[in-house]
Amino acid sequence: MASSSLSFSEHWLLATTMALICGSLSYIVYDAIMATASELLQRLLMISPLLLILIVHCLSTATAKSGENYDQSYDDDDDDKQYGSSSPGDTIFTLQVPKLDENTLDNLLSFGYYRKSCPQFESILHRKVKEWIQKDTSLGASLLRLHFHDCAVRGCDGSILLNHEKSERRAKASKTLRGFEVIDDIKSEVEKQCPKTVSCADILTAAARDATVELGGPYWAVAYGRKDGRVSIAEEGELVPMGHENMTSLIEIFQSMGLNVLDLVVLSGAHTIGRASCGSIQDRIYNYQGTGKPDPSIDPKYLNFLQRKCRWASDYVHLDATTPNTFDPLYFINLKKKMGLLYTDQLLYSDSRTSPLVSALVGGLPTNPSSLLFNRQFAVSMAKLANVGVLTVQDEGEIRTNCNFLNA
């Protein structure tokens, strides 16, 4: 009864305030859930694997839709669009969408960052990535790995691309990295159309996304506006995980990048494509922990295959023995069969902190929801990875004209 004495404007203000409060509380709850994802998921798995899959799927969908909504709102060309308006006689209040001027956008990542300054950027990138992968399918996984190495050291700033003495690119851990020529080709074409506009860091980030799509993986929107870093140190390049770490070290490395255990497991799923050098597993298949024997956690038939395949350290072997050229969740099924190639791969299934997530990702329902779940969460985790340590202020970085060298 008391509310009937309120004016229409007071009703509107009260409703708006409550909506803002509810929205804020929802975000806080969501953030808390994601921050403790591993603990919640481990407990839920004991209750019901199906419930676990549904919860992760819902969280992934919520995150993906928030990105889609932002993308749609940003790309609207109508600068005068108003929310809450109807016919002139019915409209009392209108909410104007605030406009971001160009100076503001310079300091932010945005889905439409190059919409005016280089509208042809993504079409050039799509075409080039497609051309290169059609010539050599293995470059898809190489671009994903190159992007991860970049983001794992000083953030996603293109520092892995710098090619000078004692740079990250010259580190021992970077010795088998590939895909540099793809980035150079894209950059060269973009510079012809939009000189000194698109950063190498943005090109590498988007190329990793397009490479995933070309191999059958999910698409996700990439926000642009990264500046290229000016610092690249070989010693720091050695800090990237190389497949020999224990689980605690892996978790700590990912946490230092602002990523959680769920991201660790899902991003490891990138090993569903690509190859590893035989030198990286020879200790594991011949002299595990100095015992003179192979790692007992490897399936005997798979071990026999690896020992025949990897007689020489310079040879290569597929990370996914089942479908090595297709982006799918069979990598996780391989782990359950004790067919993880790297020590850290198999550790995902044997460690109690990550094994519930592996079990969730292989699902088991007739409709096989694990593919959808893996793809959705991979897109979410890749978007998070792409935002690690980015440089957005001009003083923090630059737009290189050649990705291999700093500007003169």
WOQUI-V523681 format. One record per helix or strand of 2 or more residues. SS is the DSSP state (helix for helix, strand for strand). FROM is the first residue (numbers start at 0). TO is the last residue. If there is no record, write none. Layout:
ss:SS from:FROM to:TO
ss:SS from:FROM to:TO
This chain:
ss:helix from:1 to:4
ss:helix from:7 to:34
ss:helix from:36 to:46
ss:helix from:48 to:73
ss:strand from:81 to:82
ss:strand from:94 to:95
ss:helix from:101 to:104
ss:helix from:120 to:134
ss:helix from:138 to:151
ss:helix from:158 to:160
ss:helix from:167 to:169
ss:helix from:171 to:173
ss:helix from:179 to:192
ss:helix from:199 to:213
ss:helix from:233 to:236
ss:helix from:246 to:255
ss:helix from:260 to:271
ss:strand from:274 to:276
ss:helix from:277 to:279
ss:helix from:281 to:285
ss:helix from:287 to:289
ss:helix from:299 to:308
ss:strand from:315 to:317
ss:helix from:329 to:335
ss:helix from:342 to:349
ss:helix from:354 to:361
ss:helix from:369 to:384
ss:helix from:393 to:395
